[in-house]
Amino acid sequence: MTALDEARARVRDAAGDELVERLEHLDRSRASRPRDDRPPPAPDARAAVDCDVALVGSGLSTLYAVTLAARGLKVAVFDRARAAVAHREWNASGPELRRLVRAGITDDAGLEEMIVSRYDHGVCRWHGGGTYPVRDVLDHAIDASTLLTRARERARPWACASTTARRWWATAARGGRVALRFQGAEGVLDLVARAMVDARGASSPSATADLVCPTVGGVLTGLEEGDAPEQMNPRVGDILVTTEHVEEGRQHIWEGFPGRAGETTVYLFFYDRAERVGDGALMRLYARFFARLGRYKRGDARLERATFGMIPGWSRLTPAPRSPSPRVVLVGDAAARQSPLTYCGFGATLRSLDPASDAIVRVVEGADGRDAAVDDAAVHAATGALAHMIASPPRDPAALNRLLDAAFGTLHEMGQEPFAALLRDEMSARDIVRFLSQTSVKVPAVYPEVFRVLGARGVGRWGAGIARGLLG
């Protein structure tokens, strides 16, 4: 029996055949990304337009349908499953959630109804080191299913289509138009739009980021409640926690966010270079999740709803993912402009609602969408390189945790505001320099380690990115 067979057997024993089948389906999908194998005819400037924007891939990106509709655009939504469906809670801080109200997706009362939990604080803890509490970071859990349902209902009056696309075939762009072709539930579907929004995440052929973050977990019940690190405290979220040193060449990291009474959303993930992540990565990671969960939290845990995926992470040390056409705009994981550390997914999308929607409107009006960026904070120039270093751990298995403990000890010493600002992607460039310099004093060995991982060119890119933040 191979290692992958053993992992498959463990996952099947812990969670059943359905999860195994879903993981294998995702592996097959990754191996055969969408490609232009049956392209539609290229449209011309006089081609009839079916809608202003075709949003391909929904889920979290359904929120864009509301913001675009509010700007007077007709939107078509295509997804390989039922659009705007989620099975867990999402976490963000209060200011991010307020953007849902400003965007018209919900009102104050509706937002309050969707919040299922608030935390006193969150913690970061590195194996063998200290525990570092921080407030106002990912401290609200929101019912994702209710949010997306309301977003779908709010967008429906302006929508021109919402279709399950069993298979994506191709696009062709010309003359201010983009033609799309799908295999839908009722056969081949051709559509012409003024712009396409690629929200297909890691399955997008444009998702070319240099890092990837395999993530598994889901909503758990049965965890033991209490104040000890190995217990679940409903008033405390685990933002970044490790329970062992580097193993199998990877630093595995836990997150845990209490939701409804008795439920906690728990994730296990690692960073790696995109070219190193092979088939079966999520299956193996889930096997580890079930085998090592008891080290993280005690109790008779039961997986109620599984959550998993491949999150692209861009280090900012290589070229960014870029749309192949001026009529196509990348959002979410396809664009990989989110935080490489904590504010991926929900928080990043909330911050991008206005800038990305504005960019899409400009593309509809004739601008080039290939460089239309979603929210991309200056601090990513620093945290992207940090994620790259986590993806290339030192030869000493304990060294990475020591470095991370020193770094987060420095953040704790700097005070609540700089600490929270780094995790929320809001740290100023000057505070970034202070943070890096104080950490390097604690761990002088970080200098050769940085050069080992990034190389001279990477160090130059990293420094240039931080310098641009200082000057900007």
N, C-alpha and C positions, 0 to 999 in steps of 0.2 A: 504494500500500500504506500503510495507517495504521500509527501507532506500535505499536498492539496487534498488528497482523498481523506486524510485524517482530519483536516480542517472541516471539510464538508460534512463528515460524519459527526463531528462535535456540534456544528451549527444545527444540523438536522435533529440531533438529540435534544439540544437546548431550546430550539425555537420551531421545529417542524419543517415539513417539506416546502411550504409556501415561501418561506424566507430563502431557502436554498435556491428555489426556482427563480425568484426575483433577482438574486445576486448573479446567477448564471446568465439570465437575460441581459443584465447590465453589462456583464463582461462581453457578451456577443455584440451588444450595441457599440461598445467602445472599440471593438475590433473592426467594425464596419461602419465608420462614420458616414453621414450623408454625403453623397457625391452627385455631381451633375451627370447622371447616366441617361436621362431622358429629358433634356432641356426643352422648355416651351419656346415658341418663336419669340425673338426679341421684339419688344414693342417699339413703336415710333412715337413721335411727339403728338400725333393725332389719335393715338389709341384710346378707346373708351376706358375710363377708370372705374373700377368696381368699388374702391374705397381709397381713402387717403393713406392709411397705414395698415399693413399686415403684420400683426404681432405673432411671431412663430415661437411656440413654447410659452406656457402660461405659468401656473403656480404663482410664485411671488411676483412675477412680472405683470400679472393681471392688474396690479395697482397702476401701471402706466396707462392701461386702457381708460381708467377714470380721469387721470390728469390730462391725457390727450383729448378725450371727449370734452372736457371742460374748456379746452382751447378751440373747440368748434370742429374737431376732426372726426371723420367717420373711420371706425376701427374694426378690423376683422381679426379674430383670435383663433389660432390653430394650435392644437395640442394632440399628442398621440394618445392621451387618456382624457378623461373628463376635465375640462378647464377649471381652474381656480379651486383646487381641492388640496387640503393638507390634513395631516393626522397627528399634529403635535402642537406644542406651544413654541412661540418665538420670543426671544429676549432682546430688549433694547433699553436705553435709558429714557427718562421722561422727556427731555427735549426732542429726541428723535420721534417719539410717539406723537408729540404735538403737531408734527408735520402732516400726520394723517388728517387732522382737523383742518389745517390750513389748506390742504389739497382738496378738501371737500369730500373725502372718502367716508368720513363719519363726523359726528358732532361730539361735543363734550360728554354728553350722557352716554352716547353709543360707545365712545372710547372707554369710559369707566366700566361699562358692562363687559367689554372684551378683556380687561385686565384681570387675570386669574390669580396673580400673586405679586407681592412687592417684598423686597428684601431690605434688611437693615444695611447690609454691606455684602461685598464679595471678597474672596481671598485668592491669593496666588501662593503656591507652596511647592518648593522644589525638593526632591528627595534628599535627605541628609541635611537640609538647611532649615530656614525659619519659615514662619507663616506671616504673610503680609496682607493685612486687610485694606480694602479700598472702598469708598462709597461712590454712589452715582455712576456705576458702570454696569450695564446689562442687568439692571436691578428691577426690571418689570418683565413679567411673563404675560404674554398676550395670546388669546385663543386664535390661532392662525386660521382655523377652518371658518370661524364666524367672520373674521376680517375679510377673507377672500370671498366668502359668500356675499357679503355686503358690497364688496367692490364690484363683483360681477353684476349684482342687481343694479348698482348705481350706474354702471356703464351700459347696461342693456338698451336704454332708450336711444343711445347714439350708435350702437353697434350695427354693422352691416352684415356680420356673419360670426358664428362661433361654431367651429367644426372639429370633430375628431379626425386628425390626419394620421391614418395608419402608417403611411410611409411618405417621407419627404423625398421628392425627386430633384428639383433643380430650380434655379432662377436664371433670368436673363434680363439685363438692364440696358436701356438706351433711351435717349430723348426725354429725360425727366420722368421715366416710368420704370417699374420693375415688374416683370412677369414671373409668377410663381406657379409651380405645378406640384400637386399632391396626389397621393393615392388615398382617397377618402373612403368613408363608409359606403358610399353609393357609387364608387368608381373614381375615375380620374377627374380632378378638379383643377381648372386653370383660372387664374385670377390676375388682374392687373391693378397695381397700387402705385401711389406716388413714392412710397418709401416702405421698406421692410425693417422691422425691428427683430434682430436675432437674439432671442432669449432662451436658446437651447442649452445654455450652460456648457458643461464639459463635453457634451456630445456635439457641439458646434464645430465644424471644420476650421473655424477661425480661432478656436480656443487653444492658442499656441503658447501659453505662458510656460516659463521655464521650471516652475515648481508645481507640485500637486500635493494636495492634502487629503489622502484617503480618510474617510470619517465614517464610523459606524456607531450604533447605539439605538436610542429610542426612549419611549416613556416606560418607566419602571414603577412597579408597586412592590411593597414588601420590604423596603429598606428600613433598617433600624433607625429610629429617631433619637437624637440626643445632641450634645454639644461637642463630643469628641471628633477628631478629624475623620475617624472611620465610620461616623454616624451621619445621618442626614438631618440637618437643622433647617426647618422650613423658612427660617428668616435669614438664611445665609446662602449665597450662591458660590460655587467653586468656578472661578474664571479660568485658571490654568493650574493644574496639579499633576505632579509626577509621583509614582509610587515605587520606581526602581530606576536604576541607571540605564544607560544605553544598552540595548540588547538587540542582537541580530542587525547591528549597524544602524539602529533607529532609536530615537527618543520618543517614547509613547507618552501622550499627554491626555489627561482626563478633564472633562468639564461636567458640572452637575448643577442643574437649575430646577429647584422645586417649583411645581405648578399647582394644580388643584390639590386639595387635601389628600395626602397619601400617595401622591404621584411626584416623580422626579424625572426630568429629561436628562439623560446621561449620555455623553459622547466619549469615544476614545479615538484619537487621531494621531497622525505623525506627518511630518514634512519630508518630502523626498524630491530629488530632481526628476523631472517628468520622464526622462528617458529610462530611469531605473525601475519604474513601477510597471510590473508585468501583469499577466493574466492571473486572476484569482486573488488579487491583493485584498479586496474587501472580504472575501471568504476567509482568508487567513486572519485578517484583522478581527472579524467577528469571533472566530475561534479563540483568539487571545482575549477578546472582551469577556466572553463567558468564563474562560479559565482564570482570569486575573481580577474579575469584578470584586471578589471577596477581599482583595488587598486594598481596594479603594473604599468600598462601603460594605459594612456588615448587614446581614439580614437574609431573609428568604426571598430573594429578588425574583420577580416575574416580569418578562418583557411583554408589555401590553400592546405596544405599537412600535414597529421597527422604523428606524430612520437611517439612511446611509447615502453616500455619494462620494464623488471625486470632485473636490473643490480646487479649481485652478488657483495658483498663487503666483503672482508676478514679482520677482525680486527687484525690479527697476534696474537691473544690471545687464539686461538684454533688451532687444527691441520689443515693444508692446504688441499684444494681439491687435490686429488691424483688419478692418473690414475689407473684403475683396472688391467692393463696388461702392461708388459714390452714393448709390441709392439705398445702401444697407447700413444700419446703425447697430453696433454691438452694445448690449447691456448685461448687467449681472455678471455671472461667472464667465460668460463668453468674452467679456471685455477685461475681466480680471483686474479692475482698477480698485477693488476693495482692499481693506486692510489685510496684510498677510498674517496678522496675529489674532485679532478678536472681532473686528467689525466687518466680517464678511456677511454675505447673505442679507438678512433682514435689516440690520442697522445700516449697511451700506446702501441698500435700495432706498430706504427712507431718505437718506441724505441726497440721493441722486434724483429723487422725483422731479424736482424743479429743474436742475441743470440738464438732465438727460431729456426731459420733455421739451425744454426750450430748444435743445439741439435737434430733436426729431422734427419739431415744427419748422426749423430752418431748412432741414433736408426736404421736407414736403414742399417748401417754397423755392427749392432749387439749389441749396447749398450742397457741398460735398460732405457726405457722412463718414468718410473713412477715418477722419481724425476727430470725430465728435466724441468728446470724452465725458464720461459720467464723473461724479465727484471723486477727485483724486487728491488727497491731502498731501501737503509738503512733507509731513512726518514719515510718509511711506518710503521716502528715499533712505531713511535710517532703518525702519522696521523691516523693509524688504530684504536688506542685507542680513539682518538678524535672522530672519526666517531661512535665508539661504545657508547660514552657518548651522542652524539647527538641523537642516537637511543633510549636512556634511559633518557629522560629529567627530570630535578628536579620537585618536586611537585609545586613549585612556577612557574607559567607559564612564568613570565618575566625573570627568573633567567638565562635561557640558552642564551637568546640574550645578557644579560649583560655580561656573561662570554665570548661569542664570540666577542663582541665589545671590551672588554678588551684585548683579545688575538690579534685581528687584529690591535688594536691601538698600541700594543707592536711591532708588525711586522712593522707597518708604522714608528715607532720611530727608529727601528733598521736600516732602510734605504732600498732603492730600491732593492739592490741586495739580501739581506737575505729574504725580503718579496717575491720577484719573485721566489727565489730559493725554498721556501717552497711550493708554489703553483705549481711549475714545478717538484716537487719531487727531487730537487737537493740540499736541505739544508744540510750542514755538521752537523755531530753529535754534535760538540761543539756549533754551533749556535742553534741547537735544545735545548740543555740544557739551554743556555742563554735565549732563547725565553720562555721556560717553567718556569724558575725561575722568570723572570721579570713579567710574567703574574700572577703568584701566589702571588707576592707582591701586585699587584693591587687588586686581588680577593682572599684573604686568605681562603674564604669559599670553594674554589675549592678543598682543601685537603680532607675534609670529603665527598665531592661529588664524588671525584675520588674513594674513598674506597667504597662508597655506590654502585656505578655502577660496578666497576671492581672486588671488593673483594680483599682480601690479595693475593691470587694466581695470579689474573689478574695484580695487581700492580707489583708483582714480575716479571711476564713475560714482562710487559711493560719496567720496569727498565733494565731487562736483555737484551732486544732488543736494547735499547739505548746504553747500555754499550758495546755491540758487535760493534755498529757503532763507538764508541769512540776508541776502540782498533783496529778496522779494518782499 
